[in-house]
Amino acid sequence: MEKSSEVSGFYKRPVEERLSFVKEWAGLADEEVATLRNTGGLPLGTADRMIENVVGGLTLPMGLGVNFRINGRDLLVPMVIEEPSVVAAASNAAKMARARGGFTASFSGPVMIAQVQLVEAPDPEAARKAILARRDEILSICNRQDPMLVQAGGGARDIEVRVLETSMGKMVVTHLLVDTRDAMGANAVNTMAEAIAPYIEEWTKGRVYLRILSNLAVHRLARATAVFDREAIGGEGVVEGILNASAFAEADPFRAATHNKGIMNGVSSVVLATGNDTRAIEAGAHAYAARSGRYSSLSRYERDAGGNLVGTLELPMAVGIVGGATKTHPVARIALKILDIKSAAELAQVIACVGLAQNLAALRALATEGIQRGHMGLHARNVAASAGATGELVDRIADQMVKEKKVRADRAKELLGEYSRKK
Ligand code: NAD
């Protein structure tokens, strides 16, 4: 009989029942079910309350970014990522930044935007004015929605209203600007947007559809800068190479996408380690990279009077330390404790610095020996392990493949056969 994926009320069933279901569905072995059930630092019961239809968890490695000195303070940075070389590269760049005092970071403040979309207003321009005229009333309605946020020093601060030309006609878009303090703030601002919608309809005689935050958090920018000593990064030739790499990314979206991906290797790994929303940050970063109308690089490099390289990274950073998974995931709590930060603003600055470190490391490798040599050691170990090597054979096979410059699954299998026979 053909299997049906239509399962009603799956989310209401206990995890064990879901596991039995999927075991039968996919013909899983007992050990495979046990592996799924083992959710590491996140208890299965907690996982079951975080999302729907839970049958297990997937643990990724957490590595510590070392050597970071940010705004005059040393810290260890937890990074969660599946890709080899990222933690090593960030740590290496952080070490190079230390020669001239490490990173300097700043934050524009935790102001999030919520959008309210109004259509079919009989007079869009008059609607815009009517909404603007009620600014104070709007702010007080919004602030009544979240007394805890107001008590924490946050709340709705201002509004912006635009008339937008679209393929469906003119729309009046209201932005609520909300200081979300130590929260990422999605729930907080979405609630406010929903609360204000009926009033906007009444004042304008239009119709509200969407009421949701914008991930293009332009009022929530984190900025990191570091001076990379010319000699510490490898001399004048390296400085020149990085300036050329940076100019290439500024001018070309094909290069900028990869340039920014490297930045996000560092950024997203800290965002994930602290239980924050990687998609929110990624969406914001790439939208910000295209703010001029053409997609470009998020970082900038220049040479100072002494011939050193000065790197700057600026991007939206809507992260929190209260709410969401930052609160519920025990490993995220520990990551925040390791970081020893007291506010979302501090976390945002750390993340920007890691992004800059990652970017510098990638550009330096690309502008000199190429990325592959650095990548190869760890990659070769992964290839060896995938080919079935265990114990000390993993390193032996990996070393041999790197030496031969043949890091490939077929070569790993050959070597495994050879070395196993000799054993
Ligand atoms: P939350 O609602 O769990 O917690 C925030 C609340 O905590 C505040 O509203 C406030 O009432 C309270 N609070 C207590 N002390 C505070 C302090 N010092 N500073 C600020 N608030 C304080 O979490 P959230 O941050 O509103 O929502 C985050 C979640 O929303 C994330 O998991 C995200 O994935 C999700 N989300 C994202 C999107 C998006 O990005 N487009 C959309 C919807 C939901």
Residues whose N, C-alpha, C, O or C-beta is under 5 A from the ligand:
A	BS01	NAD	D146 M148 L149 A152 T180 R181 D182 A183 M184 G185 A186 N187 A188 D277 A280 G320 V322 G323 G324 A325
